[in-house]
Amino acid sequence: MLWRHLHPDPDEDIELISQSLSDLTGTRQSRIRNIIFAFERLKELPHLEARQEELYHLDLDRLITIDQTLSKLGEIDAEQRQLIDAELTAYLTPKRPNQKLPSHRNLRRKLRELIVRLDPTIAARDPRRKESYNLEPTGGEWAAVCLDVGLETAEIIDRNIRSVATEKDISLAQAAVALLTGEAEAKAKVVLNMYRCDLPDAPAFVQSLGWVSPEVADDMQSRATTVRDMEKAAQDESGNYVTPPHIRAFVEGLDGTCRWPGCTRPAMASQMDHRHDFADGGPTAAANLSCLCQHHHNIKTDGRAFYIKDPISGDIVWLFEDSTWVYDEASGPLAAKNRRWAQTVAQATQRRRHNAHEGAQRLKEELENEKRDSEEAVPEE
């Protein structure tokens, strides 16, 4: 409400108004400008603006994220603006009471997916790794070893550490030391699942990478070593406690992240939780499984929280020991809303290419007609 009231007119000097508002509020000038740009962007998205005026559910950081990501598209035409407005409004509108708003990370991912599909010629983020290593003395005879790597590399490292820890029955820290000092070898096989609709020109979701274009998906699909039927995996049931790879792949693809409200730990790095305990007859099947990171799995196991899962949609209602509750939607590529969106994008891609082809054919016909008319108009000598 405050920033709405302070928002300047479009013809005001940006430097002067940002300095004035900075003096008034104590906020950095750079952030003031980002806030101004965010509200200007909101004006271009009337449905999202109306929903924000109704709910006031989007904080400044989310509004800034929306503007900064969409700015990569440059000037947006009316058709693209309508599509973006509809997609974001649907994505950011709660469908149930106490529904958790998509995290900042998931919002950024959604926006990146959207702009890359609207304009495949741009890069939504810098794919180059900026890896770094540092050794920090922490006092006495101790030090911290700091390694900053990309998510995919980190996932491979984490799985190898966990594999060694399980094999040797040691802690994760001891397993990491064993790997780094050469006392143990990395043996874990890391599998990245790619999820794709069975539609021409459909995009695909790759674990740790996010959504990729149809062209990249075609290339990766041609190199896939295993193809799994997710419809079958959704219905299968195993008699074992350990979740089979194809059922786990479906659950990871449905959940996207740890299902604790607000947790952004990737599903592929989470544990499989039996909603009804396996020992009490709970099946090892997608309808009874959810992804929980180790920390939140422990909380659920301790009885401090409990959840009810819709076996069809995968949506979850969390019940806490203080009598509060939260509604959480599945956010993975196999979640119903994301599957529908992927199909819509695929269909839109086909329609765009069809229209472009028809336009090119019309242009050729027009050029041929003009050439023929020109030849017929040449006077005879």
C-alpha positions as CSV (number, residue, x, y, z in Angstrom):
1,M,0.0,0.0,0.0
2,L,2.8,2.4,0.9
3,W,4.7,2.0,-2.4
4,R,1.4,2.2,-4.3
5,H,0.8,5.5,-2.7
6,L,4.4,6.7,-3.4
7,H,4.5,5.5,-7.0
8,P,5.5,8.5,-9.2
9,D,3.9,9.6,-12.5
10,P,5.5,8.2,-15.6
11,D,6.9,11.6,-16.7
12,E,8.7,12.3,-13.4
13,D,12.6,12.4,-13.4
14,I,13.7,8.9,-12.3
15,E,16.9,10.2,-10.6
16,L,15.2,12.9,-8.7
17,I,12.2,10.8,-7.5
18,S,14.4,7.9,-6.5
19,Q,16.6,10.2,-4.5
20,S,13.5,11.8,-2.9
21,L,12.0,8.5,-2.0
22,S,15.3,7.2,-0.7
23,D,15.6,10.1,1.6
24,L,12.0,9.6,2.7
25,T,12.0,5.9,3.3
26,G,15.7,5.1,4.0
27,T,15.7,2.6,1.1
28,R,18.6,2.3,-1.3
29,Q,18.1,4.2,-4.6
30,S,18.7,1.1,-6.7
31,R,15.9,-0.7,-4.9
32,I,13.6,2.3,-5.2
33,R,14.1,2.2,-9.0
34,N,13.5,-1.6,-9.0
35,I,10.2,-1.0,-7.1
36,I,9.2,1.7,-9.5
37,F,9.9,-0.5,-12.5
38,A,8.0,-3.4,-10.9
39,F,4.8,-1.4,-10.5
40,E,5.1,0.0,-14.0
41,R,5.3,-3.7,-15.2
42,L,2.3,-4.6,-13.1
43,K,0.3,-1.9,-15.0
44,E,1.0,-3.9,-18.2
45,L,-0.5,-7.1,-16.7
46,P,-4.1,-6.1,-15.8
47,H,-5.3,-9.4,-14.6
48,L,-2.4,-9.9,-12.3
49,E,-2.7,-6.3,-11.1
50,A,-6.4,-6.8,-10.3
51,R,-5.5,-10.0,-8.3
52,Q,-2.8,-8.1,-6.4
53,E,-5.3,-5.3,-5.6
54,E,-7.7,-8.0,-4.3
55,L,-5.3,-10.1,-2.3
56,Y,-2.1,-8.1,-1.8
57,H,-0.3,-11.5,-1.8
58,L,2.8,-10.6,-3.8
59,D,5.7,-9.0,-1.9
60,L,8.0,-6.5,-3.4
61,D,10.7,-9.1,-4.1
62,R,8.3,-11.2,-6.2
63,L,7.1,-8.1,-8.1
64,I,10.7,-7.1,-8.8
65,T,11.5,-10.7,-9.9
66,I,8.7,-10.6,-12.4
67,D,9.8,-7.3,-13.9
68,Q,13.5,-8.1,-14.1
69,T,12.9,-11.5,-15.7
70,L,10.4,-10.2,-18.2
71,S,12.7,-7.4,-19.1
72,K,14.9,-9.9,-20.9
73,L,12.1,-10.2,-23.6
74,G,12.6,-6.5,-24.5
75,E,9.4,-4.9,-26.0
76,I,6.5,-7.4,-25.6
77,D,3.7,-7.4,-28.1
78,A,0.0,-7.5,-27.1
79,E,-0.4,-11.2,-27.7
80,Q,2.7,-12.1,-25.6
81,R,1.5,-9.7,-22.9
82,Q,-1.9,-11.4,-22.7
83,L,-0.3,-14.8,-22.5
84,I,2.1,-13.8,-19.7
85,D,-0.7,-12.0,-17.8
86,A,-2.9,-15.1,-18.0
87,E,-0.1,-17.5,-17.0
88,L,1.2,-15.5,-14.1
89,T,-2.3,-14.8,-12.7
90,A,-3.2,-18.4,-12.8
91,Y,0.1,-19.5,-11.3
92,L,0.0,-16.9,-8.5
93,T,-3.7,-17.3,-7.6
94,P,-4.3,-19.6,-4.6
95,K,-6.9,-22.2,-5.3
96,R,-7.5,-23.4,-1.7
97,P,-7.6,-21.8,1.7
98,N,-4.2,-21.5,3.4
99,Q,-2.5,-22.4,0.2
100,K,1.3,-21.8,0.2
101,L,2.4,-19.2,-2.3
102,P,5.0,-20.4,-4.8
103,S,8.5,-19.8,-3.5
104,H,10.8,-17.1,-5.0
105,R,12.8,-19.9,-6.5
106,N,9.9,-21.6,-8.2
107,L,8.6,-18.2,-9.4
108,R,11.9,-17.4,-11.1
109,R,12.0,-20.9,-12.6
110,K,8.4,-20.4,-14.0
111,L,9.4,-17.0,-15.5
112,R,12.5,-18.4,-17.1
113,E,10.5,-21.3,-18.6
114,L,8.0,-18.8,-19.9
115,I,10.3,-16.3,-21.6
116,V,12.5,-19.0,-23.2
117,R,9.4,-20.4,-24.9
118,L,8.2,-17.0,-26.0
119,D,11.6,-16.2,-27.4
120,P,14.0,-19.2,-27.9
121,T,16.7,-16.9,-29.2
122,I,17.5,-15.5,-25.7
123,A,19.2,-17.1,-22.7
124,A,17.1,-16.8,-19.5
125,R,20.2,-17.2,-17.3
126,D,24.0,-17.6,-17.7
127,P,24.7,-21.3,-18.0
128,R,28.4,-20.9,-17.4
129,R,29.7,-22.3,-14.1
130,K,31.3,-19.9,-11.7
131,E,32.9,-22.5,-9.5
132,S,35.0,-21.5,-6.6
133,Y,37.0,-23.1,-3.8
134,N,38.1,-21.7,-0.5
135,L,39.7,-22.8,2.8
136,E,38.5,-20.8,5.8
137,P,40.3,-21.3,9.2
138,T,37.6,-21.4,11.9
139,G,39.8,-21.2,15.0
140,G,42.0,-23.6,16.8
141,E,42.9,-26.7,14.7
142,W,39.7,-26.5,12.6
143,A,38.9,-25.1,9.2
144,A,36.0,-25.0,6.7
145,V,36.4,-26.3,3.2
146,C,34.1,-24.2,0.9
147,L,33.1,-25.4,-2.6
148,D,30.7,-23.4,-4.7
149,V,29.5,-25.3,-7.8
150,G,26.5,-25.6,-10.0
151,L,23.4,-27.5,-8.9
152,E,24.0,-30.4,-11.2
153,T,27.6,-30.9,-9.9
154,A,26.5,-30.4,-6.3
155,E,23.9,-33.1,-6.8
156,I,26.5,-35.6,-8.1
157,I,28.8,-34.8,-5.2
158,D,26.0,-35.1,-2.7
159,R,24.9,-38.5,-4.0
160,N,28.4,-39.8,-4.0
161,I,28.9,-38.7,-0.4
162,R,25.7,-40.3,0.7
163,S,26.6,-43.5,-1.2
164,V,29.9,-43.8,0.6
165,A,28.3,-42.9,4.0
166,T,25.7,-45.7,3.5
167,E,28.3,-48.2,2.3
168,K,30.7,-47.7,5.1
169,D,28.1,-46.8,7.8
170,I,29.8,-43.5,8.6
171,S,28.6,-39.9,8.8
172,L,28.2,-37.6,5.8
173,A,31.2,-35.5,6.9
174,Q,33.4,-38.6,7.3
175,A,32.3,-39.8,3.9
176,A,33.2,-36.4,2.3
177,V,36.6,-36.5,3.9
178,A,37.1,-40.1,2.7
179,L,36.3,-39.1,-0.9
180,L,38.4,-35.9,-0.8
181,T,41.5,-37.7,0.7
182,G,41.3,-40.7,-1.6
183,E,40.3,-43.2,1.0
184,A,37.1,-44.0,-0.8
185,E,36.0,-44.0,-4.5
186,A,32.9,-42.4,-6.0
187,K,30.7,-45.2,-7.2
188,A,27.2,-43.7,-7.2
189,K,25.4,-43.7,-10.5
190,V,23.6,-40.4,-11.0
191,V,20.5,-40.4,-13.2
192,L,18.8,-37.3,-14.5
193,N,15.2,-37.8,-15.5
194,M,13.7,-35.9,-18.3
195,Y,9.9,-35.4,-18.4
196,R,8.2,-34.7,-21.6
197,C,4.6,-34.8,-22.9
198,D,3.9,-37.2,-25.8
199,L,3.1,-34.3,-28.1
200,P,5.0,-32.9,-31.1
201,D,7.2,-29.9,-30.3
202,A,6.6,-30.3,-26.5
203,P,9.2,-28.8,-24.1
204,A,10.8,-31.0,-21.5
205,F,11.8,-30.7,-17.9
206,V,15.2,-32.0,-16.9
207,Q,16.1,-32.5,-13.2
208,S,18.6,-29.9,-12.0
209,L,18.3,-28.0,-15.3
210,G,14.6,-27.1,-15.4
211,W,12.6,-26.6,-18.6
212,V,14.5,-26.9,-21.9
213,S,13.4,-26.0,-25.5
214,P,11.9,-28.6,-27.9
215,E,15.1,-28.7,-29.8
216,V,17.3,-29.4,-26.8
217,A,14.7,-32.0,-25.6
218,D,14.8,-33.8,-29.0
219,D,18.6,-34.0,-28.7
220,M,18.5,-35.3,-25.1
221,Q,15.7,-37.7,-25.9
222,S,17.7,-39.2,-28.8
223,R,20.5,-40.0,-26.2
224,A,18.3,-41.4,-23.5
225,T,19.3,-44.9,-22.3
226,T,15.9,-45.7,-20.7
227,V,12.3,-44.6,-21.5
228,R,9.8,-44.9,-18.7
229,D,6.0,-44.8,-19.0
230,M,4.9,-42.3,-16.3
231,E,1.2,-43.2,-16.7
232,K,2.1,-46.8,-15.8
233,A,4.4,-45.7,-12.9
234,A,1.6,-43.6,-11.4
235,Q,-0.5,-46.8,-11.0
236,D,2.2,-49.4,-10.2
237,E,2.7,-50.8,-6.7
238,S,5.8,-52.5,-5.2
239,G,5.8,-55.0,-2.4
240,N,9.2,-53.7,-1.2
241,Y,9.9,-50.8,1.1
242,V,12.5,-49.3,-1.2
243,T,10.8,-47.4,-4.0
244,P,11.6,-48.8,-7.5
245,P,13.3,-46.3,-9.9
246,H,10.3,-45.8,-12.2
247,I,7.8,-45.1,-9.3
248,R,10.4,-42.8,-7.7
249,A,10.8,-41.0,-11.0
250,F,7.1,-40.3,-11.1
251,V,6.9,-39.1,-7.5
252,E,9.9,-36.8,-8.1
253,G,8.3,-35.5,-11.3
254,L,5.0,-34.8,-9.5
255,D,6.4,-33.1,-6.4
256,G,9.3,-31.1,-7.9
257,T,10.7,-30.3,-4.4
258,C,10.5,-31.5,-0.8
259,R,6.8,-31.2,0.0
260,W,7.2,-29.4,3.3
261,P,5.6,-25.9,2.7
262,G,8.2,-23.5,1.5
263,C,11.1,-26.0,1.3
264,T,13.0,-25.7,-2.0
265,R,15.2,-28.8,-1.7
266,P,15.0,-30.6,-5.1
267,A,12.8,-33.7,-5.1
268,M,15.7,-35.8,-6.5
269,A,17.7,-34.9,-3.4
270,S,14.9,-35.9,-1.0
271,Q,13.8,-39.1,0.6
272,M,10.6,-41.1,-0.2
273,D,8.1,-40.8,2.6
274,H,5.3,-43.4,3.0
275,R,2.2,-41.3,3.9
276,H,0.9,-44.5,5.6
277,D,3.8,-46.3,7.1
278,F,5.0,-49.4,5.2
279,A,5.0,-51.4,8.4
280,D,1.3,-50.6,8.9
281,G,0.4,-51.8,5.4
282,G,1.0,-48.6,3.5
283,P,1.8,-49.4,-0.1
284,T,5.0,-48.4,-2.0
285,A,3.0,-46.6,-4.6
286,A,2.9,-43.1,-6.0
287,A,-0.4,-42.3,-4.2
288,N,1.2,-43.1,-0.8
289,L,4.6,-41.5,-1.4
290,S,5.9,-38.0,-1.1
291,C,9.3,-36.4,-1.4
292,L,10.6,-35.0,1.9
293,C,14.2,-33.8,2.6
294,Q,15.9,-35.5,5.5
295,H,15.2,-32.7,7.9
296,H,11.5,-32.5,7.3
297,H,11.2,-36.2,7.0
298,N,12.5,-36.4,10.6
299,I,9.9,-33.9,11.7
300,K,7.1,-35.9,10.1
301,T,8.5,-39.2,11.6
302,D,8.6,-37.6,15.0
303,G,4.9,-36.8,14.8
304,R,5.2,-33.0,15.0
305,A,3.5,-32.7,11.6
306,F,1.2,-34.9,9.6
307,Y,-0.2,-34.6,6.1
308,I,-3.2,-35.7,4.0
309,K,-2.5,-36.3,0.3
310,D,-5.0,-36.2,-2.6
311,P,-4.1,-39.4,-4.6
312,I,-5.3,-37.8,-7.8
313,S,-3.8,-34.3,-7.9
314,G,-0.9,-35.0,-5.5
315,D,-1.9,-31.9,-3.5
316,I,-1.2,-32.0,0.3
317,V,-2.8,-30.6,3.4
318,W,-0.2,-30.3,6.2
319,L,-1.5,-30.5,9.8
320,F,0.7,-29.2,12.6
321,E,0.8,-30.0,16.3
322,D,-0.2,-26.3,17.1
323,S,-3.5,-26.9,15.2
324,T,-2.6,-24.8,12.2
325,W,-2.7,-26.2,8.7
326,V,-1.3,-25.3,5.2
327,Y,-2.3,-26.4,1.7
328,D,0.5,-27.3,-0.7
329,E,0.3,-27.9,-4.4
330,A,2.6,-30.3,-6.3
331,S,5.0,-28.2,-8.4
332,G,6.9,-30.7,-10.5
333,P,6.6,-31.1,-14.3
334,L,4.0,-34.0,-13.8
335,A,1.7,-31.8,-11.7
336,A,-1.6,-31.3,-13.4
337,K,-1.2,-27.5,-14.0
338,N,2.3,-27.9,-15.4
339,R,1.3,-30.8,-17.7
340,R,-1.5,-28.7,-19.1
341,W,0.8,-25.7,-19.5
342,A,3.4,-27.8,-21.4
343,Q,0.6,-29.0,-23.7
344,T,-0.6,-25.5,-24.3
345,V,3.0,-24.4,-25.1
346,A,3.4,-27.3,-27.5
347,Q,0.1,-26.6,-29.2
348,A,1.0,-22.9,-29.4
349,T,4.4,-23.7,-30.9
350,Q,2.7,-25.8,-33.6
351,R,0.2,-23.1,-34.3
352,R,2.9,-20.5,-34.5
353,R,4.9,-22.5,-37.0
354,H,1.8,-23.3,-39.0
355,N,0.9,-19.7,-39.2
356,A,4.5,-18.7,-40.1
357,H,4.5,-21.4,-42.9
358,E,1.2,-20.1,-44.2
359,G,2.6,-16.5,-44.1
360,A,5.7,-17.5,-46.0
361,Q,3.6,-19.2,-48.6
362,R,1.4,-16.1,-49.0
363,L,4.5,-13.9,-49.3
364,K,5.9,-16.2,-52.1
365,E,2.6,-16.1,-53.9
366,E,2.4,-12.3,-53.6
367,L,6.0,-11.9,-54.9
368,E,5.2,-14.2,-57.9
369,N,2.1,-12.2,-58.7
370,E,3.9,-8.9,-58.5
371,K,6.6,-10.3,-60.8
372,R,4.0,-11.6,-63.3
373,D,2.1,-8.3,-63.2
374,S,5.4,-6.4,-63.8
375,E,6.3,-8.5,-66.8
376,E,2.8,-8.1,-68.3
377,A,3.1,-4.3,-67.8
378,V,6.2,-4.0,-70.0
379,P,5.2,-2.2,-73.2
380,E,5.9,-3.8,-76.5
381,E,8.3,-2.1,-78.9
